[in-house]
Amino acid sequence: MAEIIFEVTQEADGGFVAECMSEGIFTQADSWDELRTNVKEAVAAYFFDHPHLPTAIRLHLVRDEVLANS
């Protein structure tokens, strides 16, 4: 497996949530740096019994913004 992709959203409280698009991996954190660490740990734990880990992890930040149209 070459790469796995996480969709990352920022919560109203400022924290981040990351969900893998192809595997059942989910994690969250209070900061971006903490999220990067948590994602790496979650991927390692998920693939602990697989012979090959993904070679890359992509974090895709999704920003949802609603603008008033007045």
N, CA and C atoms as a LAMMPS dump frame, in Angstrom:
ITEM: TIMESTEP
0
ITEM: NUMBER OF ATOMS
210
ITEM: BOX BOUNDS ff ff ff
-5.0000000000000000e+02 5.0000000000000000e+02
-5.0000000000000000e+02 5.0000000000000000e+02
-5.0000000000000000e+02 5.0000000000000000e+02
ITEM: ATOMS id mol type element x y z
1 1 1 N 0.863 -1.187 0
2 1 2 C 0 0 0
3 1 3 C 0.896 1.233 0
4 2 1 N 0.719 2.061 -0.981
5 2 2 C 1.585 3.22 -1.132
6 2 3 C 1.176 4.391 -0.232
7 3 1 N -0.095 4.741 -0.255
8 3 2 C -0.528 5.951 0.458
9 3 3 C -1.948 5.767 0.975
10 4 1 N -2.198 6.307 2.162
11 4 2 C -3.57 6.385 2.65
12 4 3 C -3.89 7.853 2.9
13 5 1 N -5.152 8.187 2.75
14 5 2 C -5.591 9.581 2.841
15 5 3 C -6.567 9.735 3.994
16 6 1 N -6.327 10.77 4.798
17 6 2 C -7.228 11.134 5.885
18 6 3 C -7.915 12.45 5.544
19 7 1 N -9.217 12.48 5.722
20 7 2 C -9.964 13.728 5.621
21 7 3 C -9.952 14.352 7.009
22 8 1 N -9.47 15.578 7.096
23 8 2 C -9.335 16.267 8.378
24 8 3 C -10.292 17.448 8.413
25 9 1 N -11.053 17.536 9.489
26 9 2 C -11.933 18.688 9.701
27 9 3 C -11.574 19.341 11.024
28 10 1 N -11.791 20.643 11.098
29 10 2 C -11.543 21.37 12.331
30 10 3 C -12.867 21.579 13.049
31 11 1 N -12.894 21.22 14.302
32 11 2 C -14.097 21.347 15.11
33 11 3 C -14.299 22.79 15.564
34 12 1 N -15.477 23.111 16.03
35 12 2 C -15.794 24.47 16.49
36 12 3 C -14.908 24.897 17.653
37 13 1 N -14.475 23.92 18.468
38 13 2 C -13.622 24.241 19.621
39 13 3 C -12.157 24.398 19.243
40 14 1 N -11.832 24.221 17.953
41 14 2 C -10.457 24.387 17.494
42 14 3 C -9.71 23.083 17.306
43 15 1 N -10.226 21.986 17.842
44 15 2 C -9.576 20.696 17.68
45 15 3 C -9.756 20.15 16.269
46 16 1 N -9.082 19.052 15.995
47 16 2 C -9.125 18.437 14.674
48 16 3 C -9.594 16.992 14.767
49 17 1 N -10.289 16.539 13.727
50 17 2 C -10.743 15.159 13.608
51 17 3 C -10.237 14.643 12.27
52 18 1 N -9.641 13.435 12.283
53 18 2 C -9.118 12.831 11.059
54 18 3 C -9.748 11.461 10.86
55 19 1 N -10.262 11.225 9.66
56 19 2 C -10.875 9.948 9.325
57 19 3 C -10.275 9.436 8.022
58 20 1 N -9.761 8.209 8.061
59 20 2 C -9.167 7.604 6.876
60 20 3 C -10.254 7.321 5.852
61 21 1 N -9.96 7.598 4.583
62 21 2 C -10.936 7.425 3.518
63 21 3 C -11.058 5.967 3.051
64 22 1 N -10.054 5.146 3.304
65 22 2 C -10.054 3.786 2.777
66 22 3 C -10.025 2.695 3.841
67 23 1 N -9.716 3.044 5.072
68 23 2 C -9.636 2.072 6.159
69 23 3 C -10.444 2.597 7.346
70 24 1 N -10.694 1.755 8.304
71 24 2 C -11.457 2.149 9.484
72 24 3 C -10.602 2.787 10.558
73 25 1 N -9.922 3.869 10.217
74 25 2 C -9.03 4.552 11.153
75 25 3 C -9.584 5.949 11.407
76 26 1 N -9.651 6.315 12.68
77 26 2 C -10.223 7.593 13.098
78 26 3 C -9.443 8.068 14.306
79 27 1 N -9.117 9.352 14.355
80 27 2 C -8.455 9.908 15.528
81 27 3 C -8.765 11.401 15.613
82 28 1 N -8.401 11.997 16.727
83 28 2 C -8.629 13.426 16.928
84 28 3 C -7.527 14.002 17.804
85 29 1 N -7.444 15.344 17.83
86 29 2 C -6.422 16.014 18.62
87 29 3 C -6.796 17.472 18.817
88 30 1 N -6.113 18.103 19.754
89 30 2 C -6.365 19.512 20.051
90 30 3 C -5.575 20.457 19.149
91 31 1 N -4.456 19.969 18.59
92 31 2 C -3.635 20.815 17.721
93 31 3 C -3.216 20.03 16.48
94 32 1 N -2.728 20.751 15.472
95 32 2 C -2.302 20.103 14.229
96 32 3 C -1.104 19.183 14.485
97 33 1 N -0.147 19.643 15.28
98 33 2 C 1.026 18.816 15.577
99 33 3 C 0.629 17.544 16.318
100 34 1 N -0.267 17.672 17.273
101 34 2 C -0.749 16.505 18.003
102 34 3 C -1.508 15.56 17.064
103 35 1 N -2.26 16.115 16.139
104 35 2 C -2.996 15.288 15.183
105 35 3 C -2.041 14.476 14.321
106 36 1 N -0.976 15.08 13.855
107 36 2 C 0.016 14.365 13.051
108 36 3 C 0.57 13.173 13.818
109 37 1 N 0.887 13.372 15.07
110 37 2 C 1.399 12.286 15.908
111 37 3 C 0.337 11.211 16.099
112 38 1 N -0.888 11.623 16.405
113 38 2 C -1.974 10.665 16.638
114 38 3 C -2.296 9.844 15.389
115 39 1 N -2.247 10.48 14.22
116 39 2 C -2.519 9.763 12.977
117 39 3 C -1.448 8.701 12.752
118 40 1 N -0.189 9.054 12.933
119 40 2 C 0.894 8.081 12.763
120 40 3 C 0.723 6.897 13.715
121 41 1 N 0.387 7.186 14.98
122 41 2 C 0.187 6.118 15.958
123 41 3 C -1.015 5.252 15.597
124 42 1 N -2.092 5.876 15.143
125 42 2 C -3.295 5.125 14.771
126 42 3 C -3.029 4.224 13.57
127 43 1 N -2.279 4.711 12.602
128 43 2 C -1.946 3.91 11.424
129 43 3 C -1.065 2.732 11.825
130 44 1 N -0.063 2.981 12.653
131 44 2 C 0.817 1.902 13.107
132 44 3 C 0.027 0.841 13.876
133 45 1 N -0.909 1.263 14.716
134 45 2 C -1.722 0.317 15.486
135 45 3 C -2.66 -0.472 14.568
136 46 1 N -3.242 0.184 13.601
137 46 2 C -4.183 -0.475 12.689
138 46 3 C -3.474 -1.538 11.842
139 47 1 N -2.263 -1.243 11.403
140 47 2 C -1.523 -2.152 10.536
141 47 3 C -0.479 -2.973 11.297
142 48 1 N -0.623 -3.118 12.608
143 48 2 C 0.41 -3.77 13.414
144 48 3 C 0.704 -5.203 12.98
145 49 1 N -0.278 -5.911 12.441
146 49 2 C -0.051 -7.297 12.036
147 49 3 C 0.05 -7.467 10.522
148 50 1 N 0.185 -6.368 9.805
149 50 2 C 0.353 -6.42 8.345
150 50 3 C 1.85 -6.337 8.029
151 51 1 N 2.297 -7.023 6.998
152 51 2 C 3.727 -6.994 6.681
153 51 3 C 4.209 -5.645 6.128
154 52 1 N 3.295 -4.852 5.555
155 52 2 C 3.715 -3.587 4.945
156 52 3 C 2.835 -2.441 5.438
157 53 1 N 3.465 -1.416 5.958
158 53 2 C 2.758 -0.196 6.321
159 53 3 C 2.632 0.687 5.079
160 54 1 N 1.645 1.584 5.06
161 54 2 C 1.592 2.551 3.956
162 54 3 C 2.896 3.361 3.924
163 55 1 N 3.343 3.69 2.743
164 55 2 C 4.585 4.452 2.625
165 55 3 C 4.365 5.942 2.848
166 56 1 N 3.117 6.391 2.728
167 56 2 C 2.808 7.814 2.93
168 56 3 C 1.415 7.95 3.53
169 57 1 N 1.262 9.006 4.321
170 57 2 C -0.033 9.353 4.911
171 57 3 C -0.339 10.78 4.472
172 58 1 N -1.458 10.962 3.793
173 58 2 C -1.859 12.298 3.34
174 58 3 C -2.968 12.823 4.251
175 59 1 N -2.769 14.027 4.773
176 59 2 C -3.793 14.696 5.574
177 59 3 C -4.434 15.769 4.693
178 60 1 N -5.699 15.563 4.385
179 60 2 C -6.437 16.484 3.513
180 60 3 C -7.378 17.306 4.382
181 61 1 N -7.02 18.565 4.609
182 61 2 C -7.82 19.454 5.446
183 61 3 C -9.011 19.969 4.658
184 62 1 N -10.197 19.721 5.192
185 62 2 C -11.437 20.157 4.57
186 62 3 C -11.999 21.307 5.396
187 63 1 N -12.239 22.41 4.746
188 63 2 C -12.77 23.581 5.455
189 63 3 C -14.17 23.854 4.945
190 64 1 N -15.113 23.861 5.852
191 64 2 C -16.505 24.115 5.51
192 64 3 C -16.871 25.475 6.108
193 65 1 N -17.142 26.434 5.257
194 65 2 C -17.442 27.78 5.717
195 65 3 C -18.755 28.248 5.108
196 66 1 N -19.613 28.778 5.952
197 66 2 C -20.908 29.285 5.512
198 66 3 C -20.861 30.809 5.589
199 67 1 N -21.174 31.452 4.471
200 67 2 C -21.174 32.916 4.41
201 67 3 C -22.62 33.413 4.327
202 68 1 N -22.893 34.474 5.04
203 68 2 C -24.212 35.078 4.933
204 68 3 C -24.314 35.804 3.588
205 69 1 N -25.412 35.632 2.941
206 69 2 C -25.615 36.264 1.643
207 69 3 C -26.711 37.322 1.802
208 70 1 N -26.265 38.52 2.135
209 70 2 C -27.246 39.57 2.374
210 70 3 C -27.205 40.656 1.349
